[in-house]
Amino acid sequence: DVTPSGSSSIEIDVGATWSPTLRISAPVEALGTDSGFIVLTMTLDSDTNVTQTAILPIEAERTRGLSVRGPAGTNVSTGFGIPGQDAAAWILVENLGNAPENVELSWDSTAWGSDLRLFDNSNTQVIPLTLQPSQTRELTARLPVDPIAALGNSVSTPLTLCIGTENVDQECSTIQLTFEANNVQILPPHIRSVPADDLVWNVEIQLPA
């Protein structure tokens, strides 16, 4: 209660109004989905049996934002794959908000089909894609390469990720993905690391017949 004159022994004239001032401090760790209420009760000094109660809802301010980028920090990523196998393009997805989010995905069909899937670092398919507040996830977007695709041939599609409700508070981010047929496949296609870490890649080579 930060009412200048306090909230005790207040005298209100007939037909007049009185407005108290309340300040509520949310903890630093509060999420954008947190909410609650306080019960405000006023009692007549001359007769404590006369009371008036109000319930005041409280919600933490929710922030929303989504970022997706490729290895170079831009909205472009390229993946290489052996014909008949998956081509994998590395992406980094970040929740810029203060609340958990479910991410909706959309992309275009390509000449190699539309079976685009996301995988995490443990090679597990991600269905659905969820993000905790301020969470960053390294993923690979994978598309099967046409078994008869010539080496060097490629297809492209935009991958759009959205959070929130369409036409209300929706936030979207798009990355352009290119998948190219190659006789060498490296997984993961990119590793985000520091110099002191040991790095391991799996390299698969298709030798000429």
C-alpha positions, 0 to 999 in steps of 0.5 A: 500500500503506497497510498499517500495518506494511508488506508486506515481510518479513511473518511469518505464523504457522501457521494465522494470516492476514494482511490487507494494506490497499491504497488505489487512487485513481481519476482525476477524469475516470474514467467510471462504466463504467471498470474494471480490475484489479491483480495482487497477488503474494506471494513467500516470502522464504526461497524466491523460487520459492514465490509466490501470485498474486491478481487484484483487480478494480477498478471505478469507482462508477457513478452514474445519474440522468436529468432531463427538463423543459420550457421553464418548468423543470417536467415540462410542455411544450406544442407548437403545429402547423398541421393536417396538419403537426407540432406541436413541444414543446421538452424538455431532457434531462440525464444526471445520471450519470457514464457514457454512457447509451442512453435508452428512450422510451415514450408513449401513443397519442393521438387524432392517432395515436402517431407521436411523434418527437424532433429535435435543434437541427439538425432531425435526427431522434434515433434512438436517443437517447444521452447522454454523462456529464453531457450536456444535450440540447435536443430537440423532441418532434413529433407530426403534427396531424390534418389535420381538427383544429379550431384550438384542439383538443389532445391530450396524452401522457406521455413517459417516458424510462428508462435502465438495466435494468428491475427492476435499476438503472433510472431514469426521468423523465416529462414531460407533453406537450400538442400543440395545433392552431394556424394559426401554427407557430414553430420552434424553439418555445423557445431556451435562450440568453443575452442576448448571442446572436442568436436566429432563429426560423422562423415559418409562418402558415396564412392563412384560406381 
